[in-house]
Amino acid sequence: MEKGFIIDFTNKAFKKYDRNVISYLLKLKPKTLVKFIDYIYPLKKLKPGLYPVKDHINLSGFNPLTGPSFISLTNIYRHTKGITVVGLPQDVEPNEKEKKKLINAGVNAICYNIVPAVILGAALNLKITAYGIVKDS
């Protein structure tokens, strides 16, 4: 198993994507494996458990990248099978019409922290893996 680092938004160390996460990621060497874990909120039925993230759509209104450089986000996740998440601003929940559009776009769940963290990680040339946790309701 590859050695790497875990950024777990479900515990007390990293509660949300903020300056602490940014500082932590900036200290890592390129090609370092980073595993991101966060709670996800299904748009359709998903059983409680851990789901690998294979792709995302960023609708958070936040992009950690600045300047004229283009960073390809194609195939940044190490999983080829799994779910697609949408990154939204904290505490924003789509209405029913928006949920239907997201489902039609192939989105399985909402998340609030993984997407901006992964974008920054890709810009820093880190190896990315991400998991979403569906809590038992």
A tleap script that builds the chain and sets N, CA, C and O, in Angstrom:
source leaprc.protein.ff14SB
mol = sequence {
  NMET GLU LYS GLY PHE ILE ILE ASP PHE THR
  ASN LYS ALA PHE LYS LYS TYR ASP ARG ASN
  VAL ILE SER TYR LEU LEU LYS LEU LYS PRO
  LYS THR LEU VAL LYS PHE ILE ASP TYR ILE
  TYR PRO LEU LYS LYS LEU LYS PRO GLY LEU
  TYR PRO VAL LYS ASP HIE ILE ASN LEU SER
  GLY PHE ASN PRO LEU THR GLY PRO SER PHE
  ILE SER LEU THR ASN ILE TYR ARG HIE THR
  LYS GLY ILE THR VAL VAL GLY LEU PRO GLN
  ASP VAL GLU PRO ASN GLU LYS GLU LYS LYS
  LYS LEU ILE ASN ALA GLY VAL ASN ALA ILE
  CYS TYR ASN ILE VAL PRO ALA VAL ILE LEU
  GLY ALA ALA LEU ASN LEU LYS ILE THR ALA
  TYR GLY ILE VAL LYS ASP CSER
}
set mol.1.N position { 0.839 -1.191 0.000 }
set mol.1.CA position { 0.000 0.000 0.000 }
set mol.1.C position { 0.881 1.251 0.000 }
set mol.1.O position { 1.869 1.335 0.730 }
set mol.2.N position { 0.502 2.213 -0.832 }
set mol.2.CA position { 1.277 3.459 -0.912 }
set mol.2.C position { 1.122 4.275 0.359 }
set mol.2.O position { 0.044 4.343 0.950 }
set mol.3.N position { 2.219 4.890 0.765 }
set mol.3.CA position { 2.145 5.796 1.905 }
set mol.3.C position { 1.595 7.126 1.418 }
set mol.3.O position { 1.820 7.523 0.275 }
set mol.4.N position { 0.895 7.789 2.268 }
set mol.4.CA position { 0.337 9.079 1.902 }
set mol.4.C position { -0.209 9.788 3.123 }
set mol.4.O position { 0.077 9.420 4.263 }
set mol.5.N position { -0.984 10.792 2.863 }
set mol.5.CA position { -1.568 11.601 3.922 }
set mol.5.C position { -3.078 11.596 3.792 }
set mol.5.O position { -3.617 11.459 2.694 }
set mol.6.N position { -3.749 11.744 4.906 }
set mol.6.CA position { -5.211 11.757 4.921 }
set mol.6.C position { -5.687 13.117 5.401 }
set mol.6.O position { -5.237 13.627 6.427 }
set mol.7.N position { -6.597 13.686 4.645 }
set mol.7.CA position { -7.304 14.885 5.101 }
set mol.7.C position { -8.756 14.464 5.268 }
set mol.7.O position { -9.494 14.295 4.298 }
set mol.8.N position { -9.140 14.300 6.520 }
set mol.8.CA position { -10.454 13.769 6.864 }
set mol.8.C position { -11.317 14.894 7.425 }
set mol.8.O position { -11.122 15.342 8.555 }
set mol.9.N position { -12.274 15.340 6.615 }
set mol.9.CA position { -13.150 16.437 7.032 }
set mol.9.C position { -14.228 15.971 8.011 }
set mol.9.O position { -15.036 16.780 8.467 }
set mol.10.N position { -14.250 14.687 8.337 }
set mol.10.CA position { -15.262 14.177 9.266 }
set mol.10.C position { -14.760 14.153 10.707 }
set mol.10.O position { -15.492 13.754 11.612 }
set mol.11.N position { -13.516 14.577 10.924 }
set mol.11.CA position { -12.992 14.578 12.291 }
set mol.11.C position { -12.662 16.000 12.733 }
set mol.11.O position { -12.966 16.957 12.020 }
set mol.12.N position { -12.057 16.143 13.876 }
set mol.12.CA position { -11.810 17.472 14.440 }
set mol.12.C position { -10.616 18.197 13.840 }
set mol.12.O position { -10.536 19.422 13.932 }
set mol.13.N position { -9.688 17.474 13.230 }
set mol.13.CA position { -8.486 18.116 12.695 }
set mol.13.C position { -8.826 19.056 11.534 }
set mol.13.O position { -8.330 20.181 11.482 }
set mol.14.N position { -9.646 18.610 10.628 }
set mol.14.CA position { -10.057 19.415 9.468 }
set mol.14.C position { -11.577 19.363 9.365 }
set mol.14.O position { -12.129 18.412 8.812 }
set mol.15.N position { -12.247 20.369 9.887 }
set mol.15.CA position { -13.713 20.367 9.841 }
set mol.15.C position { -14.249 20.849 8.507 }
set mol.15.O position { -15.331 20.437 8.088 }
set mol.16.N position { -13.496 21.726 7.826 }
set mol.16.CA position { -13.918 22.236 6.530 }
set mol.16.C position { -12.690 22.688 5.747 }
set mol.16.O position { -11.598 22.829 6.297 }
set mol.17.N position { -12.893 22.910 4.459 }
set mol.17.CA position { -11.811 23.409 3.618 }
set mol.17.C position { -11.544 24.858 4.019 }
set mol.17.O position { -12.403 25.725 3.854 }
set mol.18.N position { -10.351 25.112 4.545 }
set mol.18.CA position { -10.000 26.448 4.996 }
set mol.18.C position { -8.483 26.634 4.919 }
set mol.18.O position { -7.792 25.821 4.304 }
set mol.19.N position { -7.970 27.679 5.527 }
set mol.19.CA position { -6.531 27.980 5.479 }
set mol.19.C position { -5.672 26.849 6.053 }
set mol.19.O position { -4.554 26.626 5.591 }
set mol.20.N position { -6.189 26.138 7.053 }
set mol.20.CA position { -5.428 25.029 7.634 }
set mol.20.C position { -5.183 23.933 6.597 }
set mol.20.O position { -4.084 23.385 6.516 }
set mol.21.N position { -6.195 23.620 5.818 }
set mol.21.CA position { -6.058 22.604 4.777 }
set mol.21.C position { -5.092 23.093 3.704 }
set mol.21.O position { -4.224 22.347 3.250 }
set mol.22.N position { -5.249 24.347 3.306 }
set mol.22.CA position { -4.367 24.928 2.286 }
set mol.22.C position { -2.917 24.873 2.753 }
set mol.22.O position { -2.043 24.442 2.000 }
set mol.23.N position { -2.650 25.301 3.978 }
set mol.23.CA position { -1.283 25.276 4.523 }
set mol.23.C position { -0.722 23.865 4.546 }
set mol.23.O position { 0.444 23.652 4.214 }
set mol.24.N position { -1.538 22.911 4.932 }
set mol.24.CA position { -1.123 21.519 4.995 }
set mol.24.C position { -0.743 21.011 3.605 }
set mol.24.O position { 0.303 20.382 3.440 }
set mol.25.N position { -1.586 21.281 2.607 }
set mol.25.CA position { -1.323 20.813 1.247 }
set mol.25.C position { -0.078 21.470 0.650 }
set mol.25.O position { 0.684 20.826 -0.071 }
set mol.26.N position { 0.123 22.744 0.952 }
set mol.26.CA position { 1.283 23.459 0.404 }
set mol.26.C position { 2.612 22.908 0.914 }
set mol.26.O position { 3.644 23.115 0.275 }
set mol.27.N position { 2.610 22.222 2.029 }
set mol.27.CA position { 3.833 21.656 2.592 }
set mol.27.C position { 4.214 20.312 1.969 }
set mol.27.O position { 5.334 19.837 2.159 }
set mol.28.N position { 3.295 19.702 1.231 }
set mol.28.CA position { 3.549 18.377 0.678 }
set mol.28.C position { 4.348 18.453 -0.613 }
set mol.28.O position { 4.233 19.412 -1.375 }
set mol.29.N position { 5.159 17.429 -0.846 }
set mol.29.CA position { 5.955 17.350 -2.068 }
set mol.29.C position { 5.082 16.871 -3.220 }
set mol.29.O position { 4.146 16.102 -3.001 }
set mol.30.N position { 5.374 17.313 -4.454 }
set mol.30.CA position { 4.638 16.806 -5.619 }
set mol.30.C position { 4.673 15.274 -5.654 }
set mol.30.O position { 5.635 14.648 -5.209 }
set mol.31.N position { 3.625 14.705 -6.180 }
set mol.31.CA position { 3.447 13.244 -6.322 }
set mol.31.C position { 3.119 12.535 -5.011 }
set mol.31.O position { 3.009 11.309 -4.986 }
set mol.32.N position { 2.960 13.293 -3.918 }
set mol.32.CA position { 2.545 12.701 -2.655 }
set mol.32.C position { 1.084 12.268 -2.774 }
set mol.32.O position { 0.257 12.991 -3.329 }
set mol.33.N position { 0.779 11.092 -2.254 }
set mol.33.CA position { -0.590 10.603 -2.253 }
set mol.33.C position { -1.363 11.254 -1.113 }
set mol.33.O position { -0.926 11.240 0.038 }
set mol.34.N position { -2.519 11.825 -1.448 }
set mol.34.CA position { -3.384 12.430 -0.437 }
set mol.34.C position { -4.778 11.833 -0.577 }
set mol.34.O position { -5.355 11.812 -1.663 }
set mol.35.N position { -5.303 11.352 0.536 }
set mol.35.CA position { -6.655 10.807 0.567 }
set mol.35.C position { -7.557 11.814 1.268 }
set mol.35.O position { -7.323 12.177 2.421 }
set mol.36.N position { -8.594 12.262 0.557 }
set mol.36.CA position { -9.577 13.185 1.115 }
set mol.36.C position { -10.829 12.393 1.490 }
set mol.36.O position { -11.291 11.547 0.724 }
set mol.37.N position { -11.363 12.673 2.659 }
set mol.37.CA position { -12.580 11.997 3.129 }
set mol.37.C position { -13.537 13.060 3.655 }
set mol.37.O position { -13.143 13.949 4.409 }
set mol.38.N position { -14.800 12.957 3.247 }
set mol.38.CA position { -15.807 13.902 3.736 }
set mol.38.C position { -17.182 13.242 3.687 }
set mol.38.O position { -17.385 12.255 2.981 }
set mol.39.N position { -18.108 13.794 4.437 }
set mol.39.CA position { -19.491 13.350 4.346 }
set mol.39.C position { -20.060 13.808 3.006 }
set mol.39.O position { -19.728 14.885 2.511 }
set mol.40.N position { -20.918 12.979 2.433 }
set mol.40.CA position { -21.625 13.338 1.212 }
set mol.40.C position { -23.115 13.176 1.461 }
set mol.40.O position { -23.539 12.439 2.351 }
set mol.41.N position { -23.902 13.885 0.650 }
set mol.41.CA position { -25.342 13.903 0.819 }
set mol.41.C position { -25.971 13.475 -0.502 }
set mol.41.O position { -25.994 14.243 -1.463 }
set mol.42.N position { -26.491 12.224 -0.547 }
set mol.42.CA position { -26.965 11.654 -1.809 }
set mol.42.C position { -28.127 12.413 -2.430 }
set mol.42.O position { -29.012 12.909 -1.733 }
set mol.43.N position { -28.104 12.493 -3.752 }
set mol.43.CA position { -29.224 13.049 -4.501 }
set mol.43.C position { -30.259 11.959 -4.773 }
set mol.43.O position { -31.450 12.237 -4.910 }
set mol.44.N position { -29.788 10.727 -4.848 }
set mol.44.CA position { -30.644 9.544 -4.968 }
set mol.44.C position { -30.208 8.576 -3.875 }
set mol.44.O position { -29.239 8.829 -3.158 }
set mol.45.N position { -30.917 7.488 -3.757 }
set mol.45.CA position { -30.607 6.505 -2.713 }
set mol.45.C position { -29.174 5.990 -2.818 }
set mol.45.O position { -28.774 5.464 -3.857 }
set mol.46.N position { -28.421 6.140 -1.765 }
set mol.46.CA position { -27.127 5.501 -1.578 }
set mol.46.C position { -27.149 4.934 -0.168 }
set mol.46.O position { -27.509 5.631 0.781 }
set mol.47.N position { -26.773 3.691 -0.032 }
set mol.47.CA position { -26.735 3.071 1.285 }
set mol.47.C position { -25.652 3.724 2.129 }
set mol.47.O position { -24.663 4.213 1.583 }
set mol.48.N position { -25.814 3.742 3.448 }
set mol.48.CA position { -24.745 4.247 4.304 }
set mol.48.C position { -23.454 3.485 4.030 }
set mol.48.O position { -23.465 2.265 3.864 }
set mol.49.N position { -22.344 4.215 3.985 }
set mol.49.CA position { -21.065 3.581 3.740 }
set mol.49.C position { -20.069 4.526 3.104 }
set mol.49.O position { -20.291 5.734 3.011 }
set mol.50.N position { -18.961 3.942 2.668 }
set mol.50.CA position { -17.839 4.679 2.092 }
set mol.50.C position { -17.850 4.482 0.579 }
set mol.50.O position { -17.910 3.350 0.100 }
set mol.51.N position { -17.792 5.595 -0.184 }
set mol.51.CA position { -17.846 5.550 -1.636 }
set mol.51.C position { -16.625 6.239 -2.242 }
set mol.51.O position { -16.307 7.369 -1.872 }
set mol.52.N position { -15.941 5.569 -3.168 }
set mol.52.CA position { -14.843 6.242 -3.863 }
set mol.52.C position { -15.391 7.306 -4.801 }
set mol.52.O position { -16.411 7.100 -5.458 }
set mol.53.N position { -14.712 8.435 -4.858 }
set mol.53.CA position { -15.102 9.523 -5.761 }
set mol.53.C position { -14.282 9.382 -7.035 }
set mol.53.O position { -13.057 9.269 -6.990 }
set mol.54.N position { -14.975 9.390 -8.178 }
set mol.54.CA position { -14.271 9.264 -9.460 }
set mol.54.C position { -14.244 10.572 -10.239 }
set mol.54.O position { -13.436 10.731 -11.154 }
set mol.55.N position { -15.129 11.522 -9.880 }
set mol.55.CA position { -15.174 12.789 -10.603 }
set mol.55.C position { -15.980 13.797 -9.801 }
set mol.55.O position { -16.659 13.449 -8.835 }
set mol.56.N position { -15.891 15.059 -10.224 }
set mol.56.CA position { -16.667 16.104 -9.545 }
set mol.56.C position { -17.099 17.182 -10.536 }
set mol.56.O position { -16.577 17.295 -11.645 }
set mol.57.N position { -18.072 17.964 -10.087 }
set mol.57.CA position { -18.477 19.198 -10.752 }
set mol.57.C position { -18.353 20.286 -9.695 }
set mol.57.O position { -18.900 20.153 -8.600 }
set mol.58.N position { -17.646 21.351 -10.014 }
set mol.58.CA position { -17.438 22.425 -9.038 }
set mol.58.C position { -18.477 23.526 -9.239 }
set mol.58.O position { -18.396 24.302 -10.191 }
set mol.59.N position { -19.441 23.583 -8.344 }
set mol.59.CA position { -20.423 24.663 -8.314 }
set mol.59.C position { -20.342 25.420 -6.996 }
set mol.59.O position { -21.299 26.063 -6.565 }
set mol.60.N position { -19.182 25.327 -6.374 }
set mol.60.CA position { -19.012 25.939 -5.053 }
set mol.60.C position { -18.870 27.455 -5.120 }
set mol.60.O position { -19.000 28.145 -4.109 }
set mol.61.N position { -18.604 27.967 -6.317 }
set mol.61.CA position { -18.342 29.401 -6.426 }
set mol.61.C position { -16.950 29.747 -5.948 }
set mol.61.O position { -16.591 30.919 -5.837 }
set mol.62.N position { -16.168 28.716 -5.667 }
set mol.62.CA position { -14.827 28.909 -5.141 }
set mol.62.C position { -13.858 28.081 -5.956 }
set mol.62.O position { -14.076 26.891 -6.188 }
set mol.63.N position { -12.793 28.716 -6.385 }
set mol.63.CA position { -11.741 28.016 -7.092 }
set mol.63.C position { -10.419 28.439 -6.453 }
set mol.63.O position { -10.073 29.620 -6.482 }
set mol.64.N position { -9.685 27.504 -5.885 }
set mol.64.CA position { -8.454 27.882 -5.191 }
set mol.64.C position { -7.317 28.287 -6.123 }
set mol.64.O position { -6.262 28.723 -5.663 }
set mol.65.N position { -7.525 28.147 -7.418 }
set mol.65.CA position { -6.476 28.507 -8.372 }
set mol.65.C position { -6.637 29.954 -8.808 }
set mol.65.O position { -7.751 30.421 -9.050 }
set mol.66.N position { -5.526 30.654 -8.906 }
set mol.66.CA position { -5.558 32.040 -9.356 }
set mol.66.C position { -4.512 32.231 -10.442 }
set mol.66.O position { -3.563 31.455 -10.551 }
set mol.67.N position { -4.694 33.260 -11.236 }
set mol.67.CA position { -3.717 33.556 -12.278 }
set mol.67.C position { -4.072 32.912 -13.599 }
set mol.67.O position { -5.087 32.225 -13.713 }
set mol.68.N position { -3.234 33.135 -14.596 }
set mol.68.CA position { -3.560 32.704 -15.954 }
set mol.68.C position { -3.254 31.232 -16.258 }
set mol.68.O position { -3.566 30.765 -17.354 }
set mol.69.N position { -2.666 30.507 -15.343 }
set mol.69.CA position { -2.294 29.118 -15.614 }
set mol.69.C position { -3.525 28.232 -15.729 }
set mol.69.O position { -4.489 28.382 -14.978 }
set mol.70.N position { -3.476 27.302 -16.685 }
set mol.70.CA position { -4.539 26.318 -16.834 }
set mol.70.C position { -4.077 25.012 -16.213 }
set mol.70.O position { -3.010 24.500 -16.550 }
set mol.71.N position { -4.863 24.485 -15.325 }
set mol.71.CA position { -4.565 23.211 -14.682 }
set mol.71.C position { -5.598 22.206 -15.172 }
set mol.71.O position { -6.796 22.386 -14.955 }
set mol.72.N position { -5.145 21.166 -15.821 }
set mol.72.CA position { -6.060 20.127 -16.277 }
set mol.72.C position { -6.551 19.316 -15.088 }
set mol.72.O position { -5.760 18.856 -14.264 }
set mol.73.N position { -7.845 19.150 -15.011 }
set mol.73.CA position { -8.436 18.347 -13.946 }
set mol.73.C position { -8.935 17.012 -14.492 }
set mol.73.O position { -9.671 16.295 -13.814 }
set mol.74.N position { -8.534 16.682 -15.716 }
set mol.74.CA position { -8.924 15.425 -16.327 }
set mol.74.C position { -8.227 14.276 -15.620 }
set mol.74.O position { -7.007 14.285 -15.452 }
set mol.75.N position { -9.003 13.293 -15.210 }
set mol.75.CA position { -8.475 12.076 -14.581 }
set mol.75.C position { -7.615 12.346 -13.340 }
set mol.75.O position { -6.607 11.672 -13.130 }
set mol.76.N position { -8.000 13.313 -12.530 }
set mol.76.CA position { -7.199 13.590 -11.334 }
set mol.76.C position { -7.445 12.586 -10.213 }
set mol.76.O position { -6.591 12.380 -9.351 }
set mol.77.N position { -8.624 11.964 -10.234 }
set mol.77.CA position { -8.929 10.978 -9.199 }
set mol.77.C position { -8.331 9.636 -9.587 }
set mol.77.O position { -8.305 9.274 -10.763 }
set mol.78.N position { -7.857 8.910 -8.602 }
set mol.78.CA position { -7.230 7.612 -8.860 }
set mol.78.C position { -8.268 6.511 -9.059 }
set mol.78.O position { -7.928 5.420 -9.518 }
set mol.79.N position { -9.523 6.780 -8.720 }
set mol.79.CA position { -10.582 5.790 -8.904 }
set mol.79.C position { -11.219 5.965 -10.278 }
set mol.79.O position { -11.502 7.087 -10.700 }
set mol.80.N position { -11.440 4.860 -10.970 }
set mol.80.CA position { -12.161 4.914 -12.241 }
set mol.80.C position { -13.607 4.478 -12.046 }
set mol.80.O position { -14.459 4.744 -12.894 }
set mol.81.N position { -13.880 3.816 -10.942 }
set mol.81.CA position { -15.244 3.436 -10.597 }
set mol.81.C position { -15.588 4.124 -9.289 }
set mol.81.O position { -14.753 4.232 -8.392 }
set mol.82.N position { -16.815 4.585 -9.192 }
set mol.82.CA position { -17.237 5.265 -7.979 }
set mol.82.C position { -18.335 6.244 -8.295 }
set mol.82.O position { -19.110 6.046 -9.231 }
set mol.83.N position { -18.402 7.299 -7.517 }
set mol.83.CA position { -19.476 8.282 -7.664 }
set mol.83.C position { -18.921 9.618 -8.149 }
set mol.83.O position { -17.727 9.898 -8.050 }
set mol.84.N position { -19.830 10.427 -8.675 }
set mol.84.CA position { -19.522 11.808 -9.050 }
set mol.84.C position { -20.208 12.713 -8.037 }
set mol.84.O position { -21.394 12.552 -7.747 }
set mol.85.N position { -19.456 13.657 -7.508 }
set mol.85.CA position { -20.008 14.590 -6.523 }
set mol.85.C position { -20.053 15.998 -7.102 }
set mol.85.O position { -19.316 16.333 -8.028 }
set mol.86.N position { -20.927 16.803 -6.539 }
set mol.86.CA position { -20.954 18.225 -6.876 }
set mol.86.C position { -20.507 18.989 -5.637 }
set mol.86.O position { -20.987 18.742 -4.530 }
set mol.87.N position { -19.585 19.914 -5.840 }
set mol.87.CA position { -19.137 20.765 -4.750 }
set mol.87.C position { -20.000 22.013 -4.703 }
set mol.87.O position { -20.101 22.740 -5.692 }
set mol.88.N position { -20.614 22.261 -3.572 }
set mol.88.CA position { -21.470 23.435 -3.379 }
set mol.88.C position { -20.942 24.280 -2.222 }
set mol.88.O position { -20.185 23.785 -1.386 }
set mol.89.N position { -21.339 25.558 -2.171 }
set mol.89.CA position { -20.962 26.381 -1.016 }
set mol.89.C position { -21.515 25.772 0.277 }
set mol.89.O position { -22.549 25.105 0.264 }
set mol.90.N position { -20.823 26.006 1.378 }
set mol.90.CA position { -21.260 25.491 2.676 }
set mol.90.C position { -22.725 25.826 2.930 }
set mol.90.O position { -23.161 26.956 2.711 }
set mol.91.N position { -23.467 24.846 3.387 }
set mol.91.CA position { -24.868 24.999 3.814 }
set mol.91.C position { -25.850 25.324 2.689 }
set mol.91.O position { -26.982 25.723 2.965 }
set mol.92.N position { -25.443 25.162 1.429 }
set mol.92.CA position { -26.368 25.359 0.316 }
set mol.92.C position { -26.917 24.006 -0.091 }
set mol.92.O position { -26.169 23.048 -0.284 }
set mol.93.N position { -28.225 23.942 -0.220 }
set mol.93.CA position { -28.858 22.706 -0.668 }
set mol.93.C position { -29.703 23.022 -1.895 }
set mol.93.O position { -30.520 23.942 -1.863 }
set mol.94.N position { -29.517 22.266 -2.977 }
set mol.94.CA position { -30.286 22.545 -4.190 }
set mol.94.C position { -31.769 22.228 -4.005 }
set mol.94.O position { -32.143 21.349 -3.228 }
set mol.95.N position { -32.611 22.974 -4.746 }
set mol.95.CA position { -34.040 22.679 -4.717 }
set mol.95.C position { -34.314 21.459 -5.606 }
set mol.95.O position { -33.389 20.918 -6.212 }
set mol.96.N position { -35.556 21.031 -5.686 }
set mol.96.CA position { -35.896 19.810 -6.430 }
set mol.96.C position { -35.556 19.917 -7.913 }
set mol.96.O position { -35.071 18.951 -8.502 }
set mol.97.N position { -35.799 21.065 -8.520 }
set mol.97.CA position { -35.480 21.267 -9.939 }
set mol.97.C position { -33.965 21.175 -10.172 }
set mol.97.O position { -33.508 20.551 -11.130 }
set mol.98.N position { -33.203 21.807 -9.282 }
set mol.98.CA position { -31.738 21.759 -9.386 }
set mol.98.C position { -31.222 20.338 -9.161 }
set mol.98.O position { -30.280 19.904 -9.825 }
set mol.99.N position { -31.844 19.607 -8.217 }
set mol.99.CA position { -31.441 18.224 -7.971 }
set mol.99.C position { -31.634 17.373 -9.222 }
set mol.99.O position { -30.776 16.558 -9.559 }
set mol.100.N position { -32.756 17.560 -9.907 }
set mol.100.CA position { -33.017 16.793 -11.130 }
set mol.100.C position { -31.969 17.091 -12.194 }
set mol.100.O position { -31.516 16.182 -12.890 }
set mol.101.N position { -31.582 18.350 -12.325 }
set mol.101.CA position { -30.544 18.712 -13.304 }
set mol.101.C position { -29.207 18.060 -12.942 }
set mol.101.O position { -28.493 17.563 -13.813 }
set mol.102.N position { -28.880 18.069 -11.659 }
set mol.102.CA position { -27.631 17.450 -11.222 }
set mol.102.C position { -27.650 15.936 -11.470 }
set mol.102.O position { -26.657 15.369 -11.926 }
set mol.103.N position { -28.762 15.295 -11.176 }
set mol.103.CA position { -28.890 13.856 -11.416 }
set mol.103.C position { -28.754 13.568 -12.905 }
set mol.103.O position { -28.085 12.609 -13.291 }
set mol.104.N position { -29.386 14.394 -13.754 }
set mol.104.CA position { -29.273 14.219 -15.210 }
set mol.104.C position { -27.839 14.416 -15.698 }
set mol.104.O position { -27.453 13.871 -16.732 }
set mol.105.N position { -27.050 15.193 -14.957 }
set mol.105.CA position { -25.637 15.413 -15.311 }
set mol.105.C position { -24.735 14.295 -14.776 }
set mol.105.O position { -23.520 14.323 -14.973 }
set mol.106.N position { -25.337 13.316 -14.102 }
set mol.106.CA position { -24.563 12.179 -13.601 }
set mol.106.C position { -24.040 12.325 -12.185 }
set mol.106.O position { -23.215 11.527 -11.740 }
set mol.107.N position { -24.515 13.339 -11.473 }
set mol.107.CA position { -24.064 13.573 -10.095 }
set mol.107.C position { -24.828 12.645 -9.151 }
set mol.107.O position { -26.047 12.505 -9.248 }
set mol.108.N position { -24.089 12.016 -8.240 }
set mol.108.CA position { -24.685 11.111 -7.260 }
set mol.108.C position { -24.921 11.761 -5.903 }
set mol.108.O position { -25.851 11.395 -5.185 }
set mol.109.N position { -24.065 12.739 -5.551 }
set mol.109.CA position { -24.134 13.291 -4.198 }
set mol.109.C position { -23.536 14.690 -4.139 }
set mol.109.O position { -22.768 15.103 -5.009 }
set mol.110.N position { -23.913 15.401 -3.089 }
set mol.110.CA position { -23.405 16.742 -2.792 }
set mol.110.C position { -22.270 16.605 -1.780 }
set mol.110.O position { -22.326 15.766 -0.881 }
set mol.111.N position { -21.248 17.428 -1.935 }
set mol.111.CA position { -20.215 17.521 -0.904 }
set mol.111.C position { -19.824 18.988 -0.758 }
set mol.111.O position { -20.112 19.807 -1.632 }
set mol.112.N position { -19.176 19.307 0.335 }
set mol.112.CA position { -18.851 20.699 0.613 }
set mol.112.C position { -17.356 20.983 0.734 }
set mol.112.O position { -16.958 22.147 0.684 }
set mol.113.N position { -16.531 19.979 0.888 }
set mol.113.CA position { -15.109 20.223 1.128 }
set mol.113.C position { -14.156 19.553 0.145 }
set mol.113.O position { -13.073 20.075 -0.118 }
set mol.114.N position { -14.540 18.427 -0.390 }
set mol.114.CA position { -13.629 17.660 -1.240 }
set mol.114.C position { -13.213 18.436 -2.478 }
set mol.114.O position { -12.027 18.479 -2.803 }
set mol.115.N position { -14.157 19.046 -3.172 }
set mol.115.CA position { -13.874 19.620 -4.493 }
set mol.115.C position { -12.794 20.705 -4.463 }
set mol.115.O position { -11.822 20.583 -5.209 }
set mol.116.N position { -12.905 21.756 -3.648 }
set mol.116.CA position { -11.828 22.752 -3.669 }
set mol.116.C position { -10.484 22.191 -3.205 }
set mol.116.O position { -9.433 22.599 -3.701 }
set mol.117.N position { -10.520 21.257 -2.254 }
set mol.117.CA position { -9.275 20.650 -1.780 }
set mol.117.C position { -8.611 19.832 -2.885 }
set mol.117.O position { -7.390 19.869 -3.040 }
set mol.118.N position { -9.402 19.103 -3.642 }
set mol.118.CA position { -8.874 18.284 -4.736 }
set mol.118.C position { -8.325 19.172 -5.855 }
set mol.118.O position { -7.284 18.860 -6.434 }
set mol.119.N position { -9.006 20.263 -6.160 }
set mol.119.CA position { -8.524 21.177 -7.201 }
set mol.119.C position { -7.147 21.725 -6.819 }
set mol.119.O position { -6.230 21.748 -7.640 }
set mol.120.N position { -7.013 22.162 -5.574 }
set mol.120.CA position { -5.711 22.651 -5.127 }
set mol.120.C position { -4.672 21.526 -5.161 }
set mol.120.O position { -3.541 21.736 -5.598 }
set mol.121.N position { -5.056 20.342 -4.704 }
set mol.121.CA position { -4.136 19.206 -4.730 }
set mol.121.C position { -3.655 18.888 -6.140 }
set mol.121.O position { -2.479 18.588 -6.340 }
set mol.122.N position { -4.551 18.950 -7.113 }
set mol.122.CA position { -4.167 18.703 -8.514 }
set mol.122.C position { -3.206 19.778 -9.001 }
set mol.122.O position { -2.248 19.477 -9.712 }
set mol.123.N position { -3.455 21.032 -8.624 }
set mol.123.CA position { -2.565 22.129 -9.026 }
set mol.123.C position { -1.171 21.961 -8.423 }
set mol.123.O position { -0.179 22.409 -9.000 }
set mol.124.N position { -1.103 21.315 -7.265 }
set mol.124.CA position { 0.183 21.076 -6.598 }
set mol.124.C position { 0.830 19.765 -7.051 }
set mol.124.O position { 1.864 19.351 -6.526 }
set mol.125.N position { 0.202 19.124 -8.034 }
set mol.125.CA position { 0.714 17.878 -8.608 }
set mol.125.C position { 0.763 16.747 -7.577 }
set mol.125.O position { 1.706 15.956 -7.546 }
set mol.126.N position { -0.263 16.691 -6.742 }
set mol.126.CA position { -0.385 15.615 -5.766 }
set mol.126.C position { -1.196 14.476 -6.384 }
set mol.126.O position { -2.000 14.701 -7.289 }
set mol.127.N position { -0.986 13.270 -5.900 }
set mol.127.CA position { -1.815 12.140 -6.304 }
set mol.127.C position { -3.072 12.192 -5.438 }
set mol.127.O position { -2.989 12.312 -4.215 }
set mol.128.N position { -4.218 12.103 -6.074 }
set mol.128.CA position { -5.480 12.327 -5.376 }
set mol.128.C position { -6.319 11.064 -5.308 }
set mol.128.O position { -6.482 10.350 -6.297 }
set mol.129.N position { -6.838 10.807 -4.138 }
set mol.129.CA position { -7.898 9.830 -3.970 }
set mol.129.C position { -8.897 10.446 -2.997 }
set mol.129.O position { -8.514 11.151 -2.064 }
set mol.130.N position { -10.170 10.175 -3.221 }
set mol.130.CA position { -11.182 10.798 -2.373 }
set mol.130.C position { -12.312 9.811 -2.105 }
set mol.130.O position { -12.652 8.975 -2.942 }
set mol.131.N position { -12.875 9.937 -0.921 }
set mol.131.CA position { -13.976 9.072 -0.522 }
set mol.131.C position { -15.065 9.920 0.126 }
set mol.131.O position { -14.786 10.859 0.870 }
set mol.132.N position { -16.300 9.569 -0.173 }
set mol.132.CA position { -17.437 10.200 0.467 }
set mol.132.C position { -18.099 9.214 1.399 }
set mol.132.O position { -18.217 8.028 1.092 }
set mol.133.N position { -18.522 9.708 2.526 }
set mol.133.CA position { -19.199 8.867 3.514 }
set mol.133.C position { -20.665 9.278 3.584 }
set mol.133.O position { -20.991 10.443 3.809 }
set mol.134.N position { -21.535 8.300 3.386 }
set mol.134.CA position { -22.966 8.491 3.609 }
set mol.134.C position { -23.251 7.979 5.015 }
set mol.134.O position { -23.036 6.807 5.327 }
set mol.135.N position { -23.742 8.890 5.858 }
set mol.135.CA position { -24.047 8.507 7.240 }
set mol.135.C position { -25.369 7.760 7.304 }
set mol.135.O position { -26.251 7.939 6.464 }
set mol.136.N position { -25.478 6.935 8.305 }
set mol.136.CA position { -26.721 6.236 8.582 }
set mol.136.C position { -27.707 7.273 9.123 }
set mol.136.O position { -27.397 7.979 10.083 }
set mol.137.N position { -28.883 7.368 8.519 }
set mol.137.CA position { -29.812 8.429 8.947 }
set mol.137.C position { -30.672 8.042 10.079 }
set mol.137.O position { -31.493 8.839 10.533 }
savepdb mol mol.pdb
quit
